[in-house]
Amino acid sequence: MKTVFFFLLGFVLITTSCKKDGAADVQPGSNPGGSLPTAVVGKWMYGSFSMADFWTYNGTYAGKPFELAVVFDFKANGTYEKYFVSSARDYSCRTEAFTYEKGIVKFSEADGSFTCTPTEGKYRGFYSCVPSRNIDRSMEKSEMKVQTYYYELKTGSNGKPTIVVRFNRADENVSTFLPTSW
């Protein structure tokens, strides 16, 4: 009986004291990134990427059409995920780039900004004509740059919400992000 008791006690101690590698330090009910306006929680996309494939007239697979998109996925707990997707076909060569980052986001409604602090990320690149240049690797710490964006919540011409984003407060050029899901 003592053996069973000590075995169970040891099992409980081991399983409750270990933390998985890479486990988030976010505790239930905590908000690591500060407050987010409830209107921004969710996925927002600038540009578009194809969920379909393109086939030529002779029936051969040609890949996806041109794609260029940036997606922010703002979570209610103050974290975010950001996706960058780009692909193009030129002279029978296909080039694709995919960047993913994840981290903490802090919104400042007072100055109309949000700051993304990445904690992890990944790069993938595909070059059909020069496969030796393909990449698939994690971001290095030196590549994870804190970025502040300036935003306005607006209603688009279609009556749906948008987030208008600038890289600098005085920029004339803007990127309009629309709500999306997948």
N, C-alpha and C positions, 0 to 999 in steps of 0.2 A: 504494500500500500504506500509506504514511504517513497519507493522508487517512482510510482505513478505520479504522486504529488509533486516531487521534485522535477520530474520530466515536464509536467504541465506548467509548473511555475517557470522553469527555464524557457519553455516555448513562448509563454506570455511575455516574459521580459525581452526575449530576442525580437519577437514580432512587433512589439510596441516601441522599442527603442531605436529601430533602424529607420533610416530615411532613404528613399530611392534616389539614385543619382539624377540630378536635373529636376528634381521635384520642385514645384513652385513654392515659394515661401508665403504665398497668399493664403491667409486663414479665412474660413467662412465668415462672412459678414464684414471683412476688412475691405478697404478701398485703397490699394497701393498707389494709385495715380491721382488721388484727389477727386474733386467733384467733377462730374460730367453733366452738361445740360442733357436732360432726358431726351430732347429732340435729336441729339446726334448719335445715340446708341443704335448700333446696327451697322450694316454694310453700305458703303458709299462708293460709287464707281465713276471715274472719269475715263472716257474713251469707250472702247468695246473690245471684247475678245470673243472669238467664235467658239460656240459649243458644238458646232457641226464640222464636217469634213468636206473637202472639195474634191470632186472627181472630174477628170477630163472627159471630153466627148468620146474618146475611144475606150473609156471605162477604167483607165488607170488612176490610181490614187495620187493626188497632187498635194495633199496636205491641207492645212487650214488656210483660209484667205488671210490677207494682211490683218495684223492685230496690234493694237497699242492700247494699253489700259493700266490704270493705277486704281487699286481698291484699298480703302481703309475699312477695317472692321473694328469699330469702337465697342468695347465691352463695358457693361454697367459697373464692373469692379475696378475700373481705371486702367485697364490694359488695352492693348491694341494689337492688331496684325495688319501688316501692309504687304500688298502684292504688286509687283510690277511685271507686266507681260508684254513682250514685243516679239513680233515675227514678221518676216518678209521673204519673198522669193524673188531672186534676181538671176537671170541667165541660168536657169535650171538649178540654182543653188538655193538652199533654204537656210536661213539664219533665225535662230530663236534664242531669246533671253528670258530668264525668269529669276526674279529676286524676291525673296521672302524675308520679312523681319517681324519680330515680335518683341513687345516690351511694355513699358509704362507710358501712359499719356496723361498730361495735365492740361486741362482747359482753363483759361483765364477769360471769363466773360467780360471782365472789366476792361481789358485791352484787346479783346477780340482775337485771342491767339490760342494755339494749342502747341504743346511741345512733346515730341516723341523721343523717348529714350530707349533705344533698342537694347535688349538683353541677349538676343540670339538671332541668327539669320542664316540664310543659305543663298548661294549663287548657282545657277545652272545655265550653261550655254551650249548650243548645238549648232554645228556648222556642217551641213551635209557634204559640201565639197572639200572640206579640210577636217575630217574627223579627229585628227591628232590634236586639234585646238579645242575640242569639247572640254567643258569643265562641269564639275558637280562637286561643290565643296561648301563647307560651313564658312560663315563670315569670321574673319579674325577680329579680335577686340579692337584693333586699330581702325577697322573699317566700320565699326558701329558708331556712327556720329549722331549726336543729339541734334535734332532739327526742329526749329520753330516755324510754324506756318501762321498766317493771319486769315481769319475766316469771317464770313457773314452767313447767317441762316436766312434764306430767301424763299419765296414761292416762285416756281418756274412758270413759264407761259402755259404749261399744261395743267397748272393748278397744284402740282406736287411739290413737296419740299426739295430744296437744293442746299448744298453747302458750297459757297463760292470761296475758293482758296487762292491766296497769294503767297509767294515765297518771301516777299518783303512788303511791309505795310504800304509803301507808296507805289507798288507795281501797278501798271495799267493793264498788263496781261493777267488774266485770271484762268483758273481751271474750275469748271463747274462740275461738281460731283452729284450724281443722282442716286436715290436709294435703289438698292439691288438685293437680290438673294440668289442663292444656289444651293 
